[in-house]
């Protein structure tokens, strides 16, 4: 009989399922970050409404960079001689993409008439998230190959990493920007209603 082109399912299950289960547990770190910053998010519910967009932008940009690196490794265009050139191109790409997506995020927040403090926080967050995600996405496959891990796993790993980092960056940047007195509101203390809205949004 003709040999199978792909390994049987029973041989693939341990590695693939184990990797996904590990990433699932790792992803729970974002819940701890949200819980720790519950007061900030209660006072600025609009940040929660944009959180999916911010985290998604990071995951998409990082996955795009990772796939590009994996493809370059597979076809042989990315090697020891071209490594510096590849990293230089990706660094420039990180700056360009973060700027373009930052402008897009700003316009989207402005269209929805988001308060200026939150608009600046959202724009700064998405710029940082996209720039960092492209950097990690382009280098993670190289690091995985160096330590003997299949670089293909970086495509799923970058999504989880940016889920965690995206939430962390957003709350850190928002906390810094909204700490300025010009953006302080008199109704900053969370009400019972806003607390309930936050719980519903995070479920």
Secondary structure, DSSP 8 states (H G I E B T S, - for coil): ----SS--HHHHHHHHHHHHHHHHHHHTHHHHHHHHTHHHHHH-HHHHHHHHHHHHHHHHHHHHHHHHHHHHHHHT-SSTTTHHHHHHHHHHHHHHHHHHHHHHHHHHHHHTT--HHHHHHHHHHHHHHHHHHHHHHHHHHHHHHHTT--GGGHHHHHHHHHHHHHHHHHHHHHHHHTTSGGG--TT-S--HHHHHHHHHHH-
